Amino acid sequence: MDIFGGIEKLINEHGSAAILKERLELVADKYADLEQKLSASTLKQKDIEIEKKDLELENLKLQEQIRALEKKLSEHHPADRILSFICYNPDASEAEIAKGVGVAIATVKHWLDFYRKQEKMLDENDQVTGDAIHYLSNKGLA
């Protein structure tokens, strides 16, 4: 029996070694896949970081342009600012115009009535006319 026990033990050990070798190969393959995924993920992260920095720079430039436009706009008469606001926001309410231009609603109403009576700056639908756009363009507001 001892002889067969030794043979059985040898077979079991050899079988275990083969199974262990297969498992190690499987683990190595999975590790290689994970390394490849990590590498791809790292590259993607770097691309996203570059894009983020580009967008942040673009955002800063746009904020600077907005400040410059707000400064330029604030230097003009409220009537011109109201007309310019309507030019870019034709469906804005009087309250939205007042807020956007930084004046009281009463001021907006006054100048809208003025422009309606003038019939050159606003048409019958309160849309900015070509004359108004020309006027604003000459003032650097359109």
C-alpha positions in Angstrom: 0.0 0.0 0.0 2.9 2.3 0.7 4.1 2.2 -2.9 0.7 3.1 -4.2 0.3 5.9 -1.6 3.6 7.4 -2.8 2.4 7.2 -6.4 -0.9 8.8 -5.5 0.8 11.6 -3.6 3.1 12.2 -6.6 0.1 12.4 -9.0 -1.7 14.8 -6.7 1.3 17.0 -6.3 1.9 17.1 -10.0 -1.8 17.9 -10.6 -1.8 20.6 -8.0 1.3 22.1 -9.7 -0.4 22.1 -13.1 -3.5 23.7 -11.6 -1.3 26.3 -9.8 0.6 27.0 -13.0 -2.7 27.6 -14.9 -4.0 29.9 -12.2 -0.8 31.9 -12.2 -1.0 32.3 -15.9 -4.6 33.5 -15.6 -3.6 35.9 -12.9 -0.8 37.2 -15.1 -3.2 37.7 -18.0 -5.6 39.6 -15.8 -2.8 41.7 -14.4 -1.6 42.6 -17.9 -5.2 43.6 -18.9 -5.4 45.8 -15.8 -2.1 47.4 -16.6 -3.3 48.2 -20.1 -6.6 49.7 -18.8 -4.7 51.7 -16.2 -2.4 53.1 -18.9 -5.3 54.0 -21.2 -7.1 55.6 -18.2 -4.0 57.6 -17.3 -3.8 58.9 -20.9 -7.5 59.8 -20.9 -7.1 61.6 -17.6 -4.2 63.7 -19.0 -6.3 64.6 -22.0 -9.2 65.7 -19.8 -6.9 67.8 -17.6 -5.5 69.5 -20.7 -9.0 70.1 -22.0 -10.0 71.5 -18.5 -7.1 73.9 -18.5 -8.0 75.0 -22.1 -11.7 75.6 -21.0 -10.6 77.5 -17.9 -8.4 79.8 -20.0 -11.2 80.3 -22.4 -13.6 81.1 -19.5 -11.1 83.7 -18.2 -10.9 85.3 -21.6 -14.7 85.4 -21.9 -15.0 86.9 -18.4 -12.6 89.5 -19.4 -14.6 90.3 -22.6 -17.8 90.5 -20.6 -16.1 93.0 -18.1 -14.9 95.1 -21.1 -18.3 95.0 -22.7 -20.0 95.9 -19.4 -17.6 98.8 -18.9 -18.2 100.0 -22.4 -21.9 99.7 -22.1 -22.0 101.5 -18.7 -20.3 104.5 -20.4 -23.3 105.0 -22.6 -26.6 106.7 -22.0 -29.3 104.5 -20.5 -31.5 105.0 -23.6 -28.7 103.5 -25.8 -28.1 100.7 -23.3 -31.8 99.8 -23.4 -31.9 99.8 -27.2 -28.7 97.7 -27.3 -30.2 95.2 -24.8 -33.4 94.9 -26.9 -31.2 94.3 -29.9 -29.6 91.3 -28.4 -32.7 90.2 -26.3 -35.7 91.0 -28.5 -38.2 89.0 -26.3 -37.0 90.4 -23.0 -39.6 91.9 -20.6 -39.3 95.4 -19.2 -38.2 93.9 -15.9 -35.5 91.8 -17.6 -34.3 94.9 -19.6 -34.2 97.0 -16.4 -32.1 94.3 -14.6 -29.9 93.7 -17.6 -29.2 97.4 -18.1 -29.1 98.4 -14.5 -31.9 101.0 -14.5 -35.3 101.3 -13.0 -38.3 99.8 -14.8 -39.8 103.3 -15.0 -36.7 104.4 -17.0 -37.2 101.4 -19.4 -40.9 102.3 -19.9 -40.0 105.9 -20.6 -37.4 105.1 -23.2 -39.5 102.4 -24.8 -42.4 104.9 -25.2 -39.9 107.4 -26.6 -38.6 104.9 -29.2 -42.2 103.8 -30.1 -43.2 107.3 -30.7 -40.1 108.0 -32.8 -41.0 105.0 -35.0 -37.4 104.7 -36.3 -35.8 102.6 -33.6 -38.6 100.1 -32.8 -41.2 98.8 -35.2 -44.9 98.0 -34.4 -43.8 94.7 -32.7 -41.2 96.4 -30.5 -38.4 94.9 -32.6 -35.2 96.9 -33.2 -35.2 98.4 -36.7 -32.3 98.7 -39.2 -32.0 102.4 -38.3 -31.6 101.4 -34.7 -28.9 98.9 -35.5 -27.1 101.5 -37.6 -27.3 104.0 -34.8 -26.0 101.4 -32.2 -23.3 100.3 -34.6 -22.0 103.9 -34.9 -21.9 104.1 -31.1 -20.0 100.7 -30.9 -23.0 99.0 -29.3 -24.1 96.6 -32.0 
